[in-house]
């Protein structure tokens, strides 16, 4: 039986932008609550509530992957070179339930276009490590989300087979006027490069931040500077337009 709370949720997609070209490298699928009058709200409070219920988490991931199959897979066939990322909690990914779901939804042939995101806290748990192994066995790319929000030592990440590092917005807010924060950001970029991981900065809100991140060697950015999350009907238009116009002048973002 489907959890009634999930009926209020829709899948929306926020673009992840290549900082060097303005091309849309991918999208992160996010849950949004769309009211009867068309108003769109964040589902953050509901997501926190669902985290306490593993079965509800499973149903949520099934709902989001179903939306990806319906709205994004047709674009995969027409437009190579972009991916979709989704946060799959270890309660789903690390328990062996994801592979049957993927087969059921017919996503098998698109596994190389999917990215699974795990937060720092999730990745370092036993289930989190199993999640990474499961994704690897399926051929799915793995990203470490919200990097910089935890208090774990870097040594704990040794041995985790990761492809992408998503730098949390909390590390961005001071980079323009705090020398230590700027140096830390550059250090993270250097660490990711040494580990052969691509970097994505989350929560980018201004041209100045985007310019700094590009100069520091960050690969991609995600945030309101370019675009908020959009419904599936607008994804192809975003792919077609890209954001090259936003690279070299203030005020060029969405």
Order of alpha helices (4+ residues) and beta strands (2+ residues): beta-beta-beta-alpha-alpha-alpha-beta-alpha-alpha-beta-alpha-alpha-beta-beta-alpha-beta-alpha-beta-beta-alpha
